[in-house]
């Protein structure tokens, strides 16, 4: 009984305490953090200074970025490409994002709606109601993770409340994010090699996709919800078909 009460209390205050704790740490170590993140070159030097465990340090940073989602994921992904090169940057980013996404997903399942409402906001969470209650949320969440402009890291918390099973969540979240991860890592790798035409080209394409995603985010999200509804309804109809003949026989 006490454990249930403690869990309920934690579901309401867990995220605010998490954020406050993070802000306190940032304030205490603000000078060191500024010196590290002042430029990509300094960040690369700091990570590289860890030697053979540098990839693990970057994966840990990527994990923290996904859990806190204060820094845009594209920044960390581009930093991975800048530090390790495009392909290694993609690999380390994917590993860190997978770990962070797993943490977010199961934390939401553990602490429930009050916690996710604190993370995402009541109004924004209510806009995902139809997707959350759909029995076929796979396609819908894939589109949501694919749409530029939707906060993917916070969306992992929302997915934890849905009917989506964990293996499918990992599949749709990773494949939906992959184009963005590849683009950001390629941008960072090109910048490290001073391939400025490539940097400009990738940057312009990313900016255009972001603008389109933000401009049509509402319509695209509505499309995802309609797909979830349609697939859920078709499933309901299929399950109810055998009952028709029985009632006629009566």
N, C-alpha and C positions, 0 to 999 in steps of 0.2 A: 504493500500500500504506500509506504513511504517513498519507495523507488518511483512509483507512478507519479506521485505528487512532485518529486524532485525533477522528473523528466518533463512534466508539464510546465513547471516554473522555468526550467532551462530553455524550453521551446520559445518562451516569450522574451527572455532576457539574454539568451545565448549570443545572438548576432550583435546586438548593441555592445555587449561586453567585449566581444571579439574585436569589433571595430575600435572601441576605445583603447583596448590594449595595444592594437596595432598603431594607433595614432601616438600613444605614449612612447612606444619604442622608436617610432620615426622621429619624434621631437627630441628624445634623449640623444639619438645618434644622428641628428640632422646634418652635422658638419661632415661626418664620415660618409654618409649616404650621398650628400651633394657632390663630394669629391669623386665618388665612384660613378655616379650617373650624369656628371656634367657633360660628358661627351662619349660617343661610341668608343673612341680610342682608349679613354680611361677605363671604361667598363671592360673592354677587352683585356687591358693590362691587368686589371684586378682579378678577373676570372682566370687568366692565363697563369697568374702567380701561384695558383693552387696546384700547378703541375699536373700530374697524371690523374688527379681527381677533379680537374677543372670541369669535365663534362657532367659529373655528379653535382657539382656546385650549381651549374647552369640549370640542370634538371630540377634541382631544389628551388631555385629562383622562379622557374616557370610554374612549378607546383604552387608556390605562394601567390604568384600573380593570378592564377586561375581561382584560387580559394577567395582571395580578397577582391579581385577584379577591379582594383582602383586604377592601376596602370592598364591602358589598352593592350590587349594581347598582341596586336600587330607590332607594337614597339619591342616587346620581348622577343618575338619571332624574328624580326629584322636583326636584332642584336645577335641572335644565334647564328644567322647567316654571316654576319659581319665578323664574328669571333672565330667560328669553326669552318666557315665555308658553307655553300648552299646545302649540299646533301647531308653533311653531318649536322648542320643546323636544323634541317627538317627532322632528322631522326631524333635529336635530343628534345626538340620542341614537342614532337608527338608524344614521346615518353612522359615528359613533364605534364603535358595537357591531359593525357590519359589518367595519370595518377591524381591530378587535381580534380578532374571531372568525376572520377570514381568517389573521391572524398565528398564532393558536393552532393552527388546523387544519394549516397547512403546517409549522409547527415540529414538531408531533407526527409528521407524515409523514417529516420529515427525520431526527429523532432517535430515533423508534421507541418500543418498549415500555418500556425502562428509564427513559426520561425521563418518560413519562406515568405510570408507576408511582410515581415520585417526586412527581409533581404530585398525583395522585388517591388514592394509597395502594393497596397490593397487593390488600387485601381488597375494597375498593370497585370496583377495576378488574375483578377476577375476576367480580363480579356482572353485568358487561356482556358476558361472553364470548359468549353466544348471539347477542346483537345484533351484535357485532363481526364474527362469522363468517357472518352471514346474507347471502345474496345480495340480499335485499329488505329493507334496513334503513331505507328511507325513512319508512314509516309509524311504525315503532318509534321512530326518533329524533324525529319530529314530536311524538309523545306525550310523550317524555321532556323535550323543550324546553317543552312546554305545562304539565307538572305543576308546581304550586307546591312550593317546598321543595327541588327538585333544583338543585344549583349549576350554572347554565347556562354560565357562563364556563369552568369546569373541564371541563364536558361537551364543549366544543369541542375540547379536547385529545383526549378519548376518541374523538370522531367522526373525528379524523385517522387513527386506526388502523383504521377500519372500511372496508367495501367501498363506502361511500357516496361518490359522485362529488361534486366540489366545487360545481358549479352546484346540485345537489339539496340539498347541505348548506346552502348559503346560503338556499335557498328555505324549507326546513323549519325552520332555526334562526331565521330572521327572522319567519316567520309564527307559529311557536310562541311566540316572545318578545313579539310585538306587543301582545297584550292587557295584559301586565304593563307594557310601556313606556307605553301609552296611559293606563292607570290611574295610574301613578306621575307622569307629566307633568301629568295633570289635577289630581292632588292638589297638586303644587307650584304650578301656576297658580292654583288656588283659594286656596291659602294666601297667595300674593302679593297677591291681590285681597281678602283677608280674608273670604272666603265660608266661614265656619266650619261651617255646616250641611253644605255640599257636602264640605268636608274630612272631617268626621266620618262622613258616609255612605260616601265612598270608602274611608276608613280601616277602617271596620267590615267592609265587603265584602271588602277585601284581607286583613284579619286572618282572616276566616272561611274564605276560600279557602286561605290559608296553612295554617291548622290542619287543614283537610280534606286538603290535599296531603301534609302531614307524617304525619298519622294513617294515611292509606291509600297512602303512597308505595311501600311494598313490594308491595302488591297491584297498583298501577297499573304499576309497573316490570315485574312478572311478566306482566301483560297485554301490555305492549309486546313483551316477549321471546317470548311465545306467538304474537303476530301475526307477528313476524319469522320464527319457526320455521315457522309454517303456510304463509306465502307462499314461504319458501325451499323447503319440501318440495313444495308444489304445482308450483313451477318445475322441481324435479328430476323429478317424475313426468311432467310434460309433455315434458321432454327425453328421457325414457326410453321414451315410448310408441311411437315408430317402431321401436324395437329389438324389441318383442314379436312382431310378425308375422314378422320375420326368423327368430327362433329357432324359431317354430312351423313355418315352411316347411322348415327344416332337419330 
